[in-house]
Amino acid sequence: VQLVESGGGLVQAGGSLTLSCAASGRPFSNLAMGWLRQAPGKERELIAAISRNGDSTYYPDSSVKGRFTISRDNAKNTLILQMTSLNAEDTAVYYCAAGLAAPSIRLTSRRQYTWWGQGTQVTVSS
């Protein structure tokens, strides 16, 4: 599976950004997906997950709940992360990841993801 993120960049605090992840190499609808991020000096953390059919989502990080929305378009083999009300603490490299799971299951641990993108930098200026 190949995953390619796009949409990162520099944004002012309070602004919005939408990240995309294009997947190939395996039927996208067979993949549970997630977004993770890694800030400087910190571990990579899961911030959003979505089931194969998109009917179940998970946001383990309370700091992004209500601000970030994960979604997917199985017809376009694309994973999306909509980010609003960005602040300096959101500055990180954002990674798209994929793993195998039953249709309605989200992958809730970083270790459950098998395939990873190269990441896209998001920088929020205050």
C-alpha positions as CSV (number, residue, x, y, z in Angstrom):
1,V,0.0,0.0,0.0
2,Q,1.3,3.4,-0.9
3,L,0.0,6.5,0.9
4,V,0.8,10.0,-0.1
5,E,-0.3,13.0,2.0
6,S,-0.8,16.5,0.7
7,G,-2.3,19.8,1.9
8,G,0.2,20.7,4.6
9,G,1.7,24.2,5.0
10,L,1.9,27.3,7.0
11,V,-1.3,28.7,8.5
12,Q,-2.0,31.4,11.1
13,A,-3.5,30.6,14.4
14,G,-7.2,30.3,14.2
15,G,-7.1,29.2,10.6
16,S,-8.1,26.0,8.9
17,L,-6.4,23.4,6.7
18,T,-7.5,20.3,5.0
19,L,-5.1,17.4,4.6
20,S,-5.6,14.6,2.0
21,C,-4.1,11.2,1.7
22,A,-4.2,9.3,-1.6
23,A,-4.0,5.5,-1.3
24,S,-3.1,2.9,-3.8
25,G,-1.9,-0.7,-4.1
26,R,-4.9,-2.3,-2.3
27,P,-8.7,-1.8,-2.4
28,F,-9.1,1.3,-0.3
29,S,-12.4,0.1,1.2
30,N,-10.4,-2.8,2.7
31,L,-8.3,-0.5,4.8
32,A,-9.0,1.1,8.2
33,M,-7.3,4.5,8.2
34,G,-5.9,7.0,10.6
35,W,-4.2,10.3,11.0
36,L,-1.2,10.6,13.3
37,R,1.1,13.5,14.1
38,Q,4.5,14.0,15.5
39,A,5.6,17.3,17.0
40,P,9.2,18.1,17.6
41,G,10.7,16.2,20.5
42,K,7.5,14.1,21.0
43,E,6.3,10.7,20.1
44,R,4.0,10.1,17.1
45,E,0.4,10.1,18.3
46,L,-2.9,8.9,16.9
47,I,-5.3,11.8,16.5
48,A,-8.1,10.4,14.4
49,A,-9.2,7.0,13.1
50,I,-11.9,5.8,10.8
51,S,-13.4,2.4,9.9
52,R,-13.3,0.9,6.5
53,N,-16.8,1.9,5.6
54,G,-16.6,5.3,7.3
55,D,-19.4,4.7,9.8
56,S,-17.2,4.9,12.8
57,T,-14.6,7.5,13.9
58,Y,-12.4,7.9,16.8
59,Y,-10.5,10.9,18.3
60,P,-8.3,9.8,21.2
61,D,-6.8,13.2,21.7
62,S,-9.2,15.5,23.5
63,S,-7.4,18.6,22.2
64,V,-8.6,17.9,18.6
65,K,-12.2,16.9,19.3
66,G,-14.6,19.3,17.8
67,R,-11.9,20.9,15.7
68,F,-10.6,18.1,13.5
69,T,-12.8,15.8,11.3
70,I,-11.7,12.6,9.7
71,S,-13.5,11.4,6.6
72,R,-12.9,9.2,3.6
73,D,-14.1,8.8,0.0
74,N,-13.8,5.1,-0.9
75,A,-14.7,5.9,-4.5
76,K,-11.7,8.2,-4.8
77,N,-9.3,6.2,-2.6
78,T,-8.8,9.3,-0.4
79,L,-8.6,10.0,3.3
80,I,-9.3,13.6,4.5
81,L,-8.5,15.5,7.7
82,Q,-10.3,18.8,8.1
83,M,-8.7,21.0,10.7
84,T,-10.1,24.2,12.1
85,S,-9.3,26.6,14.9
86,L,-5.6,25.7,14.6
87,N,-3.2,26.7,17.2
88,A,0.6,26.5,17.7
89,E,0.3,23.2,19.5
90,D,-1.0,21.6,16.3
91,T,2.3,22.2,14.6
92,A,3.7,18.8,13.7
93,V,4.3,16.4,10.8
94,Y,1.0,14.7,10.0
95,Y,1.0,11.1,8.8
96,C,-1.6,9.0,7.1
97,A,-1.7,5.4,8.0
98,A,-3.5,2.2,7.1
99,G,-4.2,-1.2,8.5
100,L,-6.4,-4.2,8.1
101,A,-9.6,-4.6,10.2
102,A,-13.2,-5.7,10.0
103,P,-15.5,-3.2,8.2
104,S,-16.8,-1.3,11.2
105,I,-13.6,-1.4,13.3
106,R,-11.3,1.5,13.9
107,L,-7.7,1.0,14.7
108,T,-7.1,2.7,18.0
109,S,-3.5,2.1,18.5
110,R,-0.5,3.3,16.6
111,R,0.9,-0.2,16.5
112,Q,-2.1,-1.5,14.6
113,Y,-1.2,0.4,11.5
114,T,0.8,-1.4,8.9
115,W,1.4,1.1,6.2
116,W,2.5,4.7,6.5
117,G,2.8,7.8,4.4
118,Q,5.9,10.1,4.3
119,G,4.1,12.8,6.2
120,T,3.2,16.4,5.5
121,Q,4.4,19.4,7.6
122,V,1.8,21.6,9.3
123,T,3.1,24.8,10.9
124,V,0.8,27.1,12.8
125,S,2.1,30.6,13.4
126,S,0.9,32.4,16.5
